[in-house]
């Protein structure tokens, strides 16, 4: 299995960075192991966040990311660089999550999905500035329509363009724009009452 990177430097969204990632993918497809390692390290954080949000399964995100890279690295020899390698990789991650859902649906349900608030409480101490807001956003994302959540995560959290998100999600650009707009409305409808309630109490 491929080890998760020990550090996750913030990825700068730029054409140069995407070109660099694509170049690593092409080199890795030709057998360059060092390029393969660079490709994984440069994209791992985005893949993990994407599958965590899309699946609403924070503890299982690393397993889903590992499966994504297993599929991707065995397919790199066929990657021709016609699109950004990161967009191609996220489309594989999406298929991994879909396959996991299908597999889970075929088995008897033994437990409810871990809720976002529990995950946030384990990841961040309480009583810190922004904690309640973070939990509120996670709760809202968890309750959101899956297609809207996917479009929102791809564009607003991972920084993909609408065209790149459409390619990753396998739908028209206009559909992504519509889903993002609706996701924003969903978040606003949840966020404003919560803020008003806290202001009223204080």
Secondary structure, 3 states (H helix, E strand, C coil): CCCCCCCCCCCCCCHHHHHHHHHHHHHHHCCCHHHHHHHHHHHHHHHHHHHHHHHCCCCCHHHHHHHHHHHHHHHHHHCCCCCCHHHHHHHHHHHHHHHHHHHHHCCCCCCCCCCHHHHHHHHCCCCCCCHHHHHHHHHHHHHCCHHHHHHHHHHHHCCCCHHHHHHHHCCCHHHHHHHHHHHHHHHHHHHHHHHHHHHHHC
